[in-house]
Amino acid sequence: MKIKVIKNESDYNEALKRAYLLMHKENKEDADYNEMEVLGVIIEKYEDRYWVIDKPDPISAIEFRMEQDGLKQVDLVKLLGKSKSVISKLLKRQINLSVDMIMKLNKELKIPYESLLSDGH
C-alpha cells in the first residue's frame, strides 16, 4: 500500500485495515514496522481532527467513578460531609462543586482535577 494523507472516512478505513494486516502479519520486516509507525501517526492525526471527544463534565465524571466503584449517593454524602439534599442538587447540576468537594473527590476517588474543573468542552 502506498501511504498517503487521510482525507476522508474511506481513506481512514483503508489505513486501519492496512495497519491491522501489518500487526497480524507473520515474520514482519523492518519495512513493515516502519509502515505501521507511519500509519499510526497519520491515523492518530486524522482521529484527533475528526473524532474529537469532549471531556466529561464534572458530574458525569463523578457518576462514572461512582458506577465503576459501585458507589451510591449516600456514599457521596459521607465522603463529602454534605447533606443528602446538597448531594442531590449537585448530581442534578443545580449547584456547583466547591473547592473542598473537588479536593476530596480527587483525593478519595482519584478523579483527576481536570475532569472536576472541566465544563465539558
C-alpha positions in Angstrom: 0.0 0.0 0.0 1.2 3.5 -0.8 1.0 5.6 2.3 -1.0 8.8 1.8 -2.6 11.5 3.9 -6.0 10.5 5.2 -8.6 12.9 3.8 -11.9 11.1 4.3 -13.6 8.2 6.0 -12.7 5.8 3.2 -9.0 6.6 3.4 -9.2 6.2 7.2 -10.8 2.8 6.9 -8.2 1.7 4.3 -5.4 2.8 6.7 -7.0 1.0 9.6 -7.3 -2.2 7.6 -3.7 -2.0 6.4 -2.5 -1.4 10.0 -4.5 -4.4 11.2 -3.0 -6.6 8.5 0.6 -5.4 9.3 0.0 -6.0 13.0 -1.1 -9.6 12.4 1.5 -10.4 9.8 3.9 -13.3 10.5 7.6 -12.6 10.1 7.5 -8.8 10.0 10.4 -7.0 8.3 11.8 -3.6 9.2 9.7 -2.0 6.4 6.6 -3.4 8.0 7.4 -1.8 11.3 8.2 1.5 9.6 4.9 1.4 7.7 3.0 0.6 10.9 4.6 3.5 12.7 3.8 6.0 9.9 0.2 4.6 9.6 -0.1 5.1 13.4 0.9 8.7 13.1 -1.5 9.6 10.2 -4.4 7.6 11.8 -3.9 9.4 15.0 -3.7 12.8 13.3 -7.0 12.1 11.4 -8.7 10.9 14.7 -7.5 14.0 16.6 -9.0 16.2 13.9 -12.3 14.4 13.1 -13.1 12.2 16.1 -13.0 14.9 18.8 -14.3 13.6 22.1 -15.3 16.2 24.6 -14.2 15.8 28.1 -17.0 14.8 30.5 -18.5 17.5 32.7 -17.6 17.2 36.4 -20.9 15.5 37.3 -20.5 12.9 34.5 -17.0 12.2 35.8 -18.3 11.7 39.3 -21.2 9.5 38.1 -18.8 7.4 36.0 -16.5 6.9 39.0 -19.5 6.0 41.3 -20.6 3.4 38.7 -17.0 2.0 38.5 -16.7 1.7 42.3 -20.3 0.6 43.0 -21.0 3.8 45.0 -24.4 5.2 45.8 -25.5 8.8 46.5 -25.3 8.1 50.3 -21.5 7.3 49.8 -21.0 10.8 48.5 -22.9 12.2 51.5 -20.4 10.5 53.8 -17.3 11.3 51.6 -18.1 15.0 51.1 -19.7 15.6 54.5 -22.7 17.2 53.0 -26.4 16.6 53.4 -28.5 14.3 51.1 -30.2 17.4 49.6 -26.9 19.1 48.8 -25.6 15.9 47.1 -28.9 15.5 45.3 -28.7 19.1 44.0 -25.1 18.6 43.0 -25.9 15.4 41.0 -28.8 17.2 39.3 -26.4 20.0 38.3 -28.3 22.6 40.4 -25.3 23.6 42.4 -21.6 23.6 41.5 -18.7 21.8 43.2 -16.9 23.7 45.9 -13.1 23.7 46.1 -13.3 21.4 49.2 -15.5 18.9 47.3 -13.1 18.9 44.3 -10.2 18.2 46.6 -11.9 15.4 48.4 -13.2 13.8 45.2 -9.6 13.9 43.7 -8.0 12.5 46.9 -10.6 9.9 47.8 -12.0 8.8 44.4 -8.9 9.6 42.3 -11.0 11.7 39.9 -8.5 14.0 38.0 -8.7 17.7 38.8 -9.0 18.4 35.1 -12.2 16.4 35.0 -13.6 18.1 38.1 -12.8 21.6 36.8 -13.9 21.0 33.2 -17.1 22.4 31.8 -17.2 19.5 29.3 -15.5 21.4 26.5 
